Amino acid sequence: MVDLSVDIAGVKLKNPVTTASGTFASGKEYADFVDLNKLGAITVKGVSITPWQGNPPPRIAETYGGLLNSVGLQNPGVEAFIKEDLPFLKQFDTKIIVNICGHTEEEYAEAAQRLSTEAVDLLELNISCPNLKKGGIAFGQNPKMAHAVVREVKKYAKQPLIVKLSPNVTDITEIAKAAEDAGADALSLINTILGMQIDINRRRPVLYNVTGGLSGPAVKPVAVRMVYQTARCVKIPIIGMGGICSGGDAVEFLLAGATAVAVGSANFANPNATTDVLNGICEYMQKNSIAKLSDIKLA
């Protein structure tokens, strides 16, 4: 037997495996393939205070070693989530993490406030959304804006707040420290890397929005490096993600300094990816006589 439990800002997960927002919907869609009770947590697709339509198609493209997406955070809004999805999730013995998004600080804060009285264990703040008041620059690309939105949401959030960091920055540690200083209880990283694909026959970009977020195995080395750097500059827990497809991939993130891990794009190719990753972590610990997950450290 191995101890897989982890603590994220005072919330105890029975194991370190969750899902990356946007890749597991709200869990219902995967329930026929995965025993949701086995997961440490389910992180749901981003929700906003009002419904968002998302971007026009085509908005997903497969690439070598990854996936480009420009979905645009399409969602039916927080009220629909509370009414239709949350009751389903509450049936399972797993923690619930709700990713929230917004175009302004006020929209983020409203979503956090609306969820403050619901049976949600943790909130994840997606600061990769553009700030419409600042010329469309993403909150997560500027330390001052990141600090401001985290500080504002913390006024209304009753649950511990995870801040999801964008890799599309010069120095990830600068944003991480800004989020921590503003009151973030934990961090998750990385979000997708900005990329582009061109159809050489049509001689046009594949995605309607031209660029999109790259995820999948191709981004893993970047993600591991950023988790490693971030873990050495903050004192709060980190959920590592980016290209995790196996238990070995997950262990890399744990060795880099992550407390927990999230499985993302792998869910599209393998609906059992989350439990495969969990089993792989267990096998690694047993093979190396590691009794507690927290004992997985660099030599």
TORLO-935065 format. One record per residue: x, y, z of N, C-alpha, C in turn. Coordinates in nm, 2 decimals, decimal comma. Example, Ala and Ser with C-alpha at 12.3 -4.5 7.8 and 13.67 -1.06 7.14 Angstrom:
! residues 2
  n_east  n_north    n_up  ca_east  ca_north   ca_up  c_east  c_north    c_up
    1,32    -0,57    0,78     1,23     -0,45    0,78    1,32    -0,33    0,78
    1,28    -0,22    0,71     1,37     -0,11    0,71    1,29     0,00    0,79
//
This chain:
! residues 299
  n_east  n_north    n_up  ca_east  ca_north   ca_up  c_east  c_north    c_up
    0,08    -0,12    0,00     0,00      0,00    0,00    0,09     0,12    0,00
    0,05     0,22   -0,08     0,12      0,35   -0,08    0,02     0,46   -0,05
    0,08     0,57    0,01     0,00      0,69    0,05    0,00     0,79   -0,06
   -0,11     0,80   -0,13    -0,12      0,89   -0,25   -0,19     1,02   -0,22
   -0,23     1,04   -0,09    -0,30      1,16   -0,06   -0,21     1,29   -0,07
   -0,28     1,40   -0,11    -0,21      1,53   -0,12   -0,30     1,63   -0,06
   -0,24     1,74   -0,02    -0,31      1,86    0,04   -0,29     1,98   -0,05
   -0,40     2,03   -0,10    -0,40      2,15   -0,19   -0,47     2,26   -0,11
   -0,40     2,35   -0,05    -0,45      2,46    0,03   -0,56     2,42    0,13
   -0,52     2,31    0,20    -0,61      2,27    0,31   -0,72     2,17    0,26
   -0,73     2,14    0,13    -0,82      2,05    0,08   -0,75     1,92    0,05
   -0,79     1,81    0,11    -0,72      1,68    0,10   -0,78     1,60   -0,02
   -0,69     1,57   -0,11    -0,73      1,48   -0,22   -0,67     1,34   -0,19
   -0,75     1,24   -0,23    -0,71      1,10   -0,20   -0,59     1,06   -0,28
   -0,58     1,12   -0,40    -0,46      1,10   -0,48   -0,44     1,23   -0,57
   -0,32     1,24   -0,63    -0,28      1,36   -0,70   -0,33     1,39   -0,84
   -0,42     1,30   -0,89    -0,46      1,31   -1,03   -0,60     1,38   -1,04
   -0,59     1,49   -1,12    -0,72      1,56   -1,16   -0,72     1,57   -1,31
   -0,82     1,64   -1,36    -0,83      1,66   -1,51   -0,80     1,81   -1,54
   -0,75     1,83   -1,66    -0,72      1,97   -1,70   -0,85     2,03   -1,76
   -0,88     2,15   -1,71    -1,00      2,22   -1,75   -1,01     2,22   -1,91
   -1,13     2,19   -1,95    -1,16      2,20   -2,10   -1,13     2,07   -2,17
   -1,08     1,96   -2,10    -1,06      1,84   -2,16   -1,14     1,72   -2,11
   -1,23     1,75   -2,01    -1,30      1,65   -1,94   -1,45     1,69   -1,93
   -1,48     1,80   -1,99    -1,62      1,87   -1,98   -1,65     1,88   -1,83
   -1,76     1,83   -1,79    -1,79      1,83   -1,64   -1,80     1,69   -1,59
   -1,73     1,60   -1,65    -1,72      1,46   -1,60   -1,83     1,37   -1,65
   -1,95     1,42   -1,68    -2,06      1,33   -1,72   -2,02     1,26   -1,85
   -1,96     1,33   -1,94    -1,93      1,27   -2,07   -1,83     1,16   -2,06
   -1,75     1,15   -1,95    -1,65      1,04   -1,94   -1,69     0,93   -1,84
   -1,81     0,95   -1,78    -1,85      0,86   -1,67   -1,87     0,71   -1,72
   -1,90     0,69   -1,85    -1,91      0,56   -1,90   -1,78     0,49   -1,92
   -1,67     0,56   -1,92    -1,54      0,51   -1,94   -1,45     0,50   -1,82
   -1,47     0,60   -1,73    -1,38      0,62   -1,61   -1,47     0,61   -1,48
   -1,41     0,54   -1,38    -1,48      0,54   -1,25   -1,43     0,67   -1,19
   -1,52     0,77   -1,19    -1,49      0,91   -1,14   -1,45     0,91   -0,99
   -1,50     0,80   -0,92    -1,46      0,79   -0,78   -1,31     0,77   -0,76
   -1,24     0,72   -0,86    -1,10      0,69   -0,85   -1,01     0,82   -0,86
   -1,07     0,93   -0,91    -0,99      1,05   -0,93   -0,97     1,13   -0,80
   -0,86     1,20   -0,78    -0,84      1,28   -0,67   -0,93     1,40   -0,68
   -0,95     1,45   -0,80    -1,04      1,57   -0,82   -1,08     1,57   -0,97
   -1,20     1,64   -0,99    -1,24      1,66   -1,13   -1,24     1,81   -1,15
   -1,16     1,86   -1,24    -1,16      2,00   -1,28   -1,24     2,02   -1,40
   -1,35     2,10   -1,39    -1,44      2,11   -1,50   -1,40     2,22   -1,60
   -1,47     2,21   -1,71    -1,45      2,31   -1,82   -1,48     2,45   -1,76
   -1,41     2,55   -1,81    -1,43      2,69   -1,76   -1,57     2,74   -1,77
   -1,62     2,81   -1,66    -1,75      2,87   -1,66   -1,74     3,02   -1,63
   -1,83     3,09   -1,69    -1,83      3,24   -1,68   -1,96     3,28   -1,62
   -1,97     3,40   -1,58    -2,09      3,45   -1,51   -2,21     3,45   -1,61
   -2,18     3,47   -1,74    -2,29      3,47   -1,84   -2,24     3,37   -1,95
   -2,33     3,31   -2,03    -2,29      3,22   -2,13   -2,20     3,28   -2,24
   -2,10     3,20   -2,28    -2,01      3,24   -2,39   -2,03     3,15   -2,51
   -2,04     3,21   -2,63    -2,06      3,13   -2,75   -1,93     3,06   -2,80
   -1,82     3,11   -2,77    -1,70      3,06   -2,82   -1,66     3,11   -2,96
   -1,56     3,06   -3,02    -1,51      3,10   -3,15   -1,58     3,02   -3,26
   -1,58     3,08   -3,38    -1,63      3,01   -3,50   -1,54     2,89   -3,54
   -1,60     2,79   -3,60    -1,51      2,68   -3,65   -1,44     2,71   -3,78
   -1,34     2,64   -3,82    -1,27      2,53   -3,74   -1,19     2,59   -3,62
   -1,20     2,51   -3,51    -1,14      2,56   -3,39   -1,05     2,46   -3,32
   -1,04     2,34   -3,38    -0,95      2,24   -3,33   -0,87     2,18   -3,44
   -0,74     2,16   -3,42    -0,66      2,10   -3,53   -0,55     2,01   -3,46
   -0,54     1,88   -3,51    -0,44      1,79   -3,47   -0,30     1,83   -3,52
   -0,20     1,83   -3,44    -0,06      1,86   -3,49    0,03     1,74   -3,45
    0,15     1,75   -3,50     0,25      1,65   -3,46    0,28     1,66   -3,31
    0,24     1,55   -3,24     0,26      1,55   -3,10    0,17     1,64   -3,01
    0,06     1,69   -3,07    -0,02      1,77   -2,99   -0,15     1,81   -3,06
   -0,21     1,91   -3,00    -0,35      1,96   -3,04   -0,35     2,11   -3,03
   -0,40     2,17   -3,14    -0,43      2,32   -3,13   -0,57     2,34   -3,11
   -0,61     2,43   -3,02    -0,75      2,46   -3,00   -0,77     2,61   -2,99
   -0,88     2,65   -3,05    -0,92      2,79   -3,03   -1,07     2,79   -3,01
   -1,11     2,71   -2,91    -1,26      2,70   -2,88   -1,32     2,82   -2,83
   -1,24     2,90   -2,75    -1,29      3,03   -2,70   -1,37     3,02   -2,57
   -1,34     2,91   -2,50    -1,41      2,89   -2,37   -1,56     2,90   -2,38
   -1,61     2,83   -2,48    -1,76      2,82   -2,49   -1,82     2,75   -2,37
   -1,92     2,81   -2,31    -1,98      2,75   -2,19   -2,12     2,81   -2,17
   -2,21     2,74   -2,11    -2,35      2,79   -2,09   -2,37     2,88   -1,97
   -2,26     2,91   -1,90    -2,27      3,01   -1,79   -2,28     2,94   -1,66
   -2,25     3,01   -1,55    -2,24      2,95   -1,42   -2,38     2,90   -1,37
   -2,49     2,96   -1,40    -2,62      2,92   -1,36   -2,65     2,78   -1,41
   -2,62     2,76   -1,54    -2,65      2,63   -1,60   -2,56     2,52   -1,54
   -2,43     2,56   -1,51    -2,34      2,46   -1,45   -2,40     2,42   -1,31
   -2,44     2,52   -1,23    -2,49      2,48   -1,10   -2,62     2,40   -1,11
   -2,70     2,42   -1,20    -2,83      2,35   -1,21   -2,81     2,21   -1,28
   -2,73     2,20   -1,38    -2,72      2,08   -1,46   -2,60     1,99   -1,43
   -2,49     2,05   -1,40    -2,37      1,97   -1,39   -2,32     1,94   -1,24
   -2,34     2,04   -1,16    -2,30      2,02   -1,02   -2,37     1,91   -0,94
   -2,50     1,89   -0,96    -2,56      1,78   -0,89   -2,51     1,64   -0,93
   -2,47     1,63   -1,06    -2,41      1,51   -1,11   -2,27     1,48   -1,04
   -2,19     1,58   -1,03    -2,06      1,57   -0,97   -2,06     1,54   -0,82
   -2,16     1,59   -0,76    -2,17      1,57   -0,61   -2,20     1,42   -0,57
   -2,23     1,34   -0,67    -2,26      1,20   -0,64   -2,13     1,12   -0,61
   -2,02     1,18   -0,65    -1,89      1,10   -0,65   -1,80     1,14   -0,53
   -1,72     1,04   -0,49    -1,62      1,06   -0,39   -1,49     1,12   -0,45
   -1,51     1,24   -0,49    -1,39      1,31   -0,55   -1,41     1,46   -0,53
   -1,30     1,54   -0,52    -1,32      1,68   -0,50   -1,35     1,75   -0,63
   -1,42     1,86   -0,62    -1,47      1,93   -0,74   -1,39     2,07   -0,75
   -1,33     2,09   -0,86    -1,26      2,21   -0,89   -1,33     2,28   -1,01
   -1,37     2,40   -0,99    -1,44      2,47   -1,09   -1,35     2,58   -1,15
   -1,32     2,57   -1,28    -1,24      2,67   -1,35   -1,33     2,79   -1,38
   -1,29     2,91   -1,35    -1,37      3,03   -1,38   -1,29     3,12   -1,48
   -1,37     3,18   -1,57    -1,31      3,27   -1,66   -1,39     3,40   -1,67
   -1,33     3,50   -1,73    -1,40      3,63   -1,74   -1,32     3,73   -1,83
   -1,39     3,83   -1,88    -1,33      3,93   -1,96   -1,27     4,05   -1,88
   -1,33     4,06   -1,76    -1,29      4,18   -1,68   -1,28     4,12   -1,53
   -1,21     4,20   -1,45    -1,20      4,16   -1,31   -1,34     4,14   -1,25
   -1,43     4,23   -1,28    -1,56      4,22   -1,23   -1,63     4,09   -1,26
   -1,62     4,04   -1,39    -1,68      3,92   -1,43   -1,62     3,80   -1,36
   -1,49     3,80   -1,34    -1,43      3,69   -1,26   -1,48     3,69   -1,12
   -1,49     3,81   -1,06    -1,53      3,82   -0,92   -1,68     3,78   -0,90
   -1,76     3,81   -1,00    -1,90      3,77   -1,00   -1,92     3,62   -1,00
   -1,84     3,56   -1,09    -1,84      3,41   -1,10   -1,80     3,34   -0,97
   -1,69     3,40   -0,91    -1,65      3,34   -0,78   -1,75     3,36   -0,67
   -1,81     3,48   -0,67    -1,91      3,51   -0,57   -2,03     3,41   -0,58
   -2,07     3,39   -0,71    -2,19      3,30   -0,73   -2,16     3,16   -0,68
   -2,04     3,12   -0,70    -2,00      2,98   -0,66   -1,97     2,97   -0,51
   -1,96     3,08   -0,44    -1,91      3,08   -0,30   -2,00     3,00   -0,21
   -2,13     2,99   -0,24    -2,22      2,91   -0,15   -2,25     2,77   -0,20
   -2,18     2,73   -0,31    -2,21      2,60   -0,37   -2,11     2,50   -0,32
   -2,15     2,37   -0,34    -2,06      2,26   -0,29   -1,95     2,23   -0,39
   -1,86     2,33   -0,39    -1,74      2,33   -0,47   -1,62     2,33   -0,38
   -1,52     2,25   -0,40    -1,40      2,24   -0,31   -1,30     2,35   -0,34
   -1,27     2,37   -0,46    -1,16      2,46   -0,50   -1,21     2,54   -0,63
   -1,16     2,66   -0,64    -1,18      2,74   -0,77   -1,04     2,75   -0,84
   -1,05     2,74   -0,97    -0,93      2,76   -1,05   -0,95     2,88   -1,14
   -0,87     2,98   -1,13    -0,88      3,11   -1,20   -0,80     3,11   -1,33
   -0,87     3,11   -1,44    -0,80      3,11   -1,57   -0,76     3,25   -1,61
   -0,64     3,29   -1,58    -0,60      3,43   -1,61   -0,54     3,44   -1,75
   -0,57     3,34   -1,84    -0,52      3,36   -1,98   -0,63     3,43   -2,06
   -0,74     3,47   -2,00    -0,84      3,54   -2,07   -0,80     3,69   -2,10
   -0,83     3,75   -2,21    -0,79      3,88   -2,24   -0,87     3,98   -2,15
   -0,80     4,09   -2,11    -0,85      4,20   -2,03   -0,90     4,30   -2,13
   -1,03     4,31   -2,15    -1,09      4,40   -2,25   -1,07     4,55   -2,22
   -1,04     4,58   -2,09    -1,01      4,72   -2,05   -0,87     4,76   -2,07
   -0,79     4,66   -2,10    -0,64      4,69   -2,12   -0,60     4,65   -2,26
   -0,68     4,67   -2,36    -0,64      4,64   -2,50   -0,64     4,50   -2,54
   -0,70     4,41   -2,46    -0,71      4,27   -2,49   -0,59     4,19   -2,45
   -0,50     4,25   -2,37    -0,38      4,17   -2,31   -0,43     4,07   -2,21
   -0,38     3,95   -2,22    -0,43      3,85   -2,12   -0,38     3,89   -1,98
   -0,47     3,87   -1,88    -0,43      3,90   -1,74   -0,30     3,83   -1,70
   -0,29     3,70   -1,75    -0,17      3,62   -1,71   -0,04     3,66   -1,77
   -0,04     3,76   -1,86     0,08      3,80   -1,93    0,15     3,92   -1,87
    0,08     3,98   -1,77     0,13      4,10   -1,70    0,13     4,09   -1,55
    0,24     4,10   -1,48     0,24      4,08   -1,34    0,14     4,17   -1,26
    0,13     4,29   -1,30     0,04      4,39   -1,23   -0,11     4,35   -1,25
   -0,14     4,31   -1,38    -0,28      4,27   -1,40   -0,31     4,14   -1,34
   -0,22     4,05   -1,34    -0,24      3,92   -1,27   -0,26     3,94   -1,12
   -0,18     4,03   -1,06    -0,20      4,06   -0,92   -0,33     4,12   -0,89
   -0,38     4,21   -0,98    -0,50      4,28   -0,96   -0,62     4,19   -0,96
   -0,62     4,10   -1,06    -0,74      4,01   -1,08   -0,75     3,91   -0,97
   -0,63     3,86   -0,92    -0,63      3,76   -0,81   -0,68     3,83   -0,69
   -0,63     3,95   -0,66    -0,67      4,02   -0,54   -0,82     4,05   -0,54
   -0,87     4,08   -0,65    -1,02      4,11   -0,66   -1,10     3,99   -0,64
   -1,06     3,88   -0,70    -1,14      3,75   -0,68   -1,13     3,70   -0,54
   -1,02     3,72   -0,48    -1,00      3,67   -0,34   -1,10     3,74   -0,24
   -1,15     3,85   -0,28    -1,24      3,92   -0,19   -1,38     3,85   -0,19
   -1,41     3,77   -0,29    -1,54      3,71   -0,30   -1,53     3,55   -0,29
   -1,41     3,50   -0,32    -1,40      3,35   -0,32   -1,40     3,30   -0,18
   -1,49     3,20   -0,15    -1,49      3,14   -0,02   -1,41     3,01   -0,02
   -1,39     2,95   -0,14    -1,31      2,83   -0,15   -1,16     2,88   -0,18
   -1,07     2,79   -0,15    -0,93      2,82   -0,19   -0,91     2,84   -0,34
   -0,82     2,93   -0,37    -0,81      2,98   -0,51   -0,68     2,93   -0,57
   -0,70     2,85   -0,68    -0,59      2,81   -0,76   -0,58     2,91   -0,88
   -0,46     2,96   -0,91    -0,44      3,05   -1,02   -0,37     2,97   -1,14
   -0,43     2,96   -1,25    -0,38      2,89   -1,37   -0,29     2,98   -1,45
   -0,16     2,95   -1,47    -0,07      3,04   -1,53   -0,05     3,01   -1,68
   -0,03     3,12   -1,76    -0,01      3,11   -1,90    0,14     3,09   -1,92
    0,18     3,01   -2,01     0,33      2,99   -2,05    0,37     3,10   -2,15
    0,28     3,18   -2,20     0,32      3,27   -2,30    0,37     3,40   -2,24
    0,48     3,39   -2,16     0,54      3,50   -2,09    0,69     3,48   -2,10
    0,76     3,59   -2,07     0,91      3,58   -2,07    0,96     3,51   -1,95
    0,90     3,54   -1,83     0,94      3,48   -1,71    0,82     3,44   -1,63
    0,80     3,30   -1,62     0,69      3,25   -1,55    0,69     3,28   -1,40
    0,81     3,29   -1,35     0,82      3,31   -1,20    0,77     3,45   -1,16
    0,79     3,54   -1,25     0,74      3,68   -1,22    0,59     3,68   -1,20
    0,52     3,61   -1,29     0,37      3,60   -1,28    0,33     3,51   -1,16
    0,40     3,41   -1,13     0,37      3,32   -1,02    0,39     3,39   -0,89
    0,49     3,47   -0,87     0,51      3,55   -0,75    0,40     3,66   -0,73
    0,36     3,72   -0,84     0,26      3,82   -0,84    0,13     3,76   -0,79
    0,09     3,64   -0,84    -0,03      3,57   -0,80   -0,02     3,53   -0,65
    0,09     3,48   -0,61     0,11      3,44   -0,47    0,10     3,56   -0,38
    0,16     3,67   -0,42     0,16      3,79   -0,34    0,01     3,85   -0,32
   -0,07     3,82   -0,43    -0,21      3,87   -0,43   -0,30     3,78   -0,35
   -0,25     3,67   -0,30    -0,34      3,58   -0,22   -0,37     3,45   -0,28
   -0,31     3,41   -0,39    -0,34      3,28   -0,45   -0,30     3,17   -0,35
   -0,39     3,07   -0,34    -0,37      2,96   -0,24   -0,29     2,84   -0,31
   -0,29     2,84   -0,44    -0,22      2,74   -0,52   -0,20     2,79   -0,66
   -0,12     2,72   -0,74    -0,10      2,75   -0,88   -0,12     2,63   -0,96
   -0,16     2,64   -1,09    -0,17      2,53   -1,18   -0,10     2,58   -1,31
   -0,02     2,50   -1,37     0,06      2,53   -1,49    0,11     2,41   -1,55
    0,11     2,41   -1,69     0,09      2,53   -1,77   -0,04     2,52   -1,85
   -0,09     2,64   -1,89    -0,20      2,65   -1,99   -0,13     2,63   -2,12
   -0,21     2,64   -2,23    -0,16      2,61   -2,36   -0,06     2,71   -2,41
    0,03     2,67   -2,51     0,13      2,75   -2,57    0,07     2,80   -2,70
    0,08     2,93   -2,73     0,03      2,99   -2,85    0,10     2,93   -2,97
    0,02     2,88   -3,07     0,07      2,82   -3,19   -0,01     2,84   -3,31
    0,03     2,79   -3,42    -0,04      2,81   -3,55   -0,01     2,70   -3,65
   -0,11     2,67   -3,73    -0,09      2,57   -3,83   -0,15     2,62   -3,96
   -0,08     2,59   -4,08    -0,13      2,64   -4,21   -0,15     2,52   -4,30
   -0,27     2,53   -4,37    -0,30      2,43   -4,47   -0,23     2,47   -4,60
   -0,13     2,39   -4,63    -0,05      2,43   -4,75   -0,12     2,42   -4,88
   -0,23     2,33   -4,89    -0,30      2,32   -5,01   -0,40     2,44   -5,03
   -0,46     2,48   -4,92    -0,55      2,59   -4,93   -0,48     2,73   -4,91
   -0,36     2,71   -4,86    -0,27      2,83   -4,83   -0,34     2,93   -4,73
   -0,40     2,87   -4,63    -0,47      2,95   -4,53   -0,45     2,88   -4,39
   -0,46     2,97   -4,29    -0,45      2,91   -4,16   -0,56     2,80   -4,14
   -0,53     2,70   -4,06    -0,62      2,59   -4,04   -0,74     2,64   -3,95
   -0,70     2,71   -3,84    -0,80      2,76   -3,75   -0,86     2,89   -3,79
   -0,99     2,91   -3,77    -1,06      3,03   -3,81   -0,99     3,15   -3,74
   -0,95     3,14   -3,62    -0,89      3,25   -3,55   -0,74     3,26   -3,57
   -0,69     3,19   -3,67    -0,55      3,19   -3,71   -0,46     3,12   -3,61
   -0,46     3,16   -3,48    -0,37      3,10   -3,38   -0,46     3,03   -3,28
   -0,40     2,94   -3,21    -0,47      2,86   -3,10   -0,37     2,82   -3,00
   -0,42     2,75   -2,90    -0,34      2,70   -2,79   -0,29     2,56   -2,81
   -0,16     2,54   -2,81    -0,10      2,40   -2,83   -0,09     2,33   -2,70
   -0,14     2,21   -2,70    -0,13      2,12   -2,58   -0,09     1,98   -2,63
   -0,06     1,89   -2,53    -0,02      1,75   -2,57    0,12     1,73   -2,54
    0,17     1,61   -2,58     0,31      1,57   -2,55    0,42     1,67   -2,59
    0,39     1,74   -2,70     0,49      1,84   -2,75    0,53     1,95   -2,65
    0,44     1,98   -2,56     0,46      2,09   -2,47    0,52     2,04   -2,34
    0,53     1,91   -2,32     0,57      1,86   -2,18    0,71     1,91   -2,13
    0,81     1,91   -2,22     0,94      1,97   -2,16    0,93     2,11   -2,12
    0,86     2,19   -2,19     0,84      2,33   -2,15    0,76     2,34   -2,01
    0,66     2,25   -2,00     0,58      2,25   -1,88    0,66     2,21   -1,76
    0,74     2,10   -1,78     0,82      2,05   -1,67    0,92     2,16   -1,62
    0,98     2,23   -1,72     1,08      2,33   -1,69    1,01     2,45   -1,61
    0,89     2,49   -1,65     0,82      2,60   -1,58    0,78     2,56   -1,44
    0,73     2,43   -1,43     0,69      2,39   -1,29    0,82     2,39   -1,20
    0,93     2,34   -1,25     1,05      2,34   -1,18    1,09     2,48   -1,13
    1,09     2,57   -1,22     1,13      2,71   -1,19    1,03     2,77   -1,09
    0,90     2,75   -1,11     0,80      2,81   -1,02    0,81     2,75   -0,88
    0,83     2,62   -0,87     0,83      2,55   -0,74    0,95     2,61   -0,65
    1,05     2,67   -0,72     1,16      2,72   -0,64    1,15     2,87   -0,61
    1,03     2,93   -0,64     1,02      3,07   -0,61    0,89     3,10   -0,54
    0,80     3,00   -0,52     0,68      3,02   -0,44    0,67     2,91   -0,33
    0,58     2,94   -0,23     0,57      2,85   -0,12    0,43     2,77   -0,12
    0,35     2,81   -0,22     0,22      2,75   -0,23    0,22     2,62   -0,32
    0,12     2,53   -0,31     0,13      2,41   -0,39    0,11     2,44   -0,54
    0,16     2,34   -0,62     0,15      2,36   -0,77    0,08     2,23   -0,82
   -0,01     2,25   -0,91    -0,07      2,14   -0,99    0,00     2,15   -1,13
    0,07     2,05   -1,16     0,15      2,05   -1,29    0,07     1,98   -1,40
    0,08     2,04   -1,52     0,01      1,98   -1,64    0,08     2,03   -1,76
    0,05     1,95   -1,87     0,11      1,98   -2,00    0,17     1,86   -2,06
    0,09     1,78   -2,14     0,15      1,67   -2,21    0,15     1,54   -2,13
    0,09     1,53   -2,01     0,09      1,41   -1,93    0,01     1,30   -1,99
    0,07     1,19   -2,03     0,00      1,07   -2,09    0,02     0,94   -2,01
    0,12     0,94   -1,92     0,15      0,82   -1,85    0,19     0,85   -1,71
    0,20     0,74   -1,63     0,25      0,76   -1,49    0,39     0,82   -1,49
    0,47     0,78   -1,58     0,61      0,84   -1,59    0,61     0,98   -1,61
    0,52     1,03   -1,70     0,51      1,17   -1,73    0,47     1,25   -1,60
    0,37     1,19   -1,53     0,33      1,25   -1,41    0,44     1,26   -1,30
    0,52     1,15   -1,29     0,63      1,15   -1,19    0,73     1,26   -1,22
    0,75     1,29   -1,35     0,84      1,40   -1,39    0,80     1,53   -1,32
    0,67     1,56   -1,33     0,62      1,68   -1,27    0,63     1,68   -1,12
    0,60     1,57   -1,06     0,62      1,55   -0,91    0,76     1,58   -0,87
    0,86     1,52   -0,95     1,00      1,54   -0,92    1,04     1,69   -0,94
    0,97     1,76   -1,04     1,00      1,90   -1,06    0,95     1,99   -0,95
    0,86     1,94   -0,87     0,81      2,02   -0,76    0,66     2,03   -0,75
    0,59     1,96   -0,84     0,44      1,97   -0,83    0,39     1,89   -0,72
    0,28     1,93   -0,66     0,21      1,85   -0,55    0,11     1,76   -0,61
    0,04     1,80   -0,72    -0,06      1,72   -0,79   -0,04     1,74   -0,94
   -0,11     1,66   -1,02    -0,10      1,67   -1,17   -0,24     1,67   -1,23
   -0,24     1,72   -1,35    -0,37      1,72   -1,43   -0,35     1,66   -1,56
   -0,44     1,58   -1,61    -0,43      1,51   -1,74   -0,52     1,58   -1,83
   -0,47     1,63   -1,95    -0,55      1,71   -2,04   -0,58     1,64   -2,17
   -0,50     1,68   -2,27    -0,53      1,63   -2,41   -0,53     1,48   -2,42
   -0,46     1,41   -2,33    -0,46      1,27   -2,34   -0,60     1,21   -2,33
   -0,69     1,28   -2,26    -0,82      1,23   -2,24   -0,90     1,21   -2,38
   -0,86     1,29   -2,48    -0,92      1,28   -2,61   -0,88     1,15   -2,68
   -0,76     1,11   -2,67    -0,71      0,99   -2,74   -0,74     0,87   -2,66
   -0,74     0,88   -2,53    -0,76      0,77   -2,44   -0,85     0,81   -2,32
   -0,98     0,77   -2,33    -1,07      0,81   -2,22   -1,03     0,76   -2,08
   -0,94     0,66   -2,08    -0,89      0,60   -1,95   -0,76     0,66   -1,91
   -0,72     0,77   -1,97    -0,59      0,83   -1,94   -0,57     0,86   -1,80
   -0,67     0,92   -1,73    -0,65      0,96   -1,59   -0,62     0,84   -1,50
   -0,69     0,73   -1,52    -0,67      0,61   -1,43   -0,54     0,54   -1,47
   -0,51     0,55   -1,60    -0,38      0,49   -1,64   -0,26     0,57   -1,58
   -0,27     0,70   -1,57    -0,17      0,78   -1,51   -0,16     0,75   -1,36
   -0,28     0,74   -1,29    -0,28      0,70   -1,15   -0,22     0,57   -1,12
   -0,25     0,47   -1,20    -0,19      0,34   -1,19   -0,04     0,34   -1,21
    0,00     0,42   -1,30     0,14      0,43   -1,33    0,22     0,49   -1,22
    0,16     0,59   -1,15     0,23      0,65   -1,03    0,24     0,55   -0,92
    0,14     0,47   -0,90     0,14      0,37   -0,80    0,25     0,26   -0,83
    0,26     0,22   -0,95     0,36      0,12   -0,99    0,50     0,18   -0,97
    0,52     0,31   -1,00     0,65      0,37   -0,98    0,69     0,37   -0,83
    0,59     0,41   -0,75     0,62      0,41   -0,61    0,65     0,27   -0,55
    0,58     0,17   -0,59     0,60      0,04   -0,55    0,74    -0,01   -0,59
    0,77     0,01   -0,72     0,89     -0,03   -0,77    1,01     0,03   -0,70
    1,00     0,15   -0,66     1,11      0,23   -0,60    1,09     0,23   -0,44
    1,00     0,15   -0,39     0,98      0,15   -0,24    0,96     0,28   -0,18
    0,87     0,36   -0,25     0,83      0,49   -0,20    0,70     0,48   -0,13
    0,69     0,51    0,00     0,56      0,48    0,07    0,47     0,60    0,06
    0,52     0,72    0,05     0,44      0,84    0,05    0,47     0,93   -0,07
    0,36     0,98   -0,13     0,38      1,06   -0,25    0,47     1,18   -0,23
    0,47     1,24   -0,11     0,55      1,35   -0,08    0,70     1,32   -0,08
    0,73     1,19   -0,08     0,87      1,14   -0,08    0,93     1,13   -0,22
    0,85     1,16   -0,32     0,90      1,16   -0,46    0,98     1,30   -0,47
    1,11     1,29   -0,47     1,19      1,41   -0,48    1,31     1,39   -0,57
    1,36     1,49   -0,63     1,49      1,48   -0,71    1,60     1,43   -0,62
    1,69     1,35   -0,68     1,80      1,30   -0,60    1,90     1,41   -0,57
//
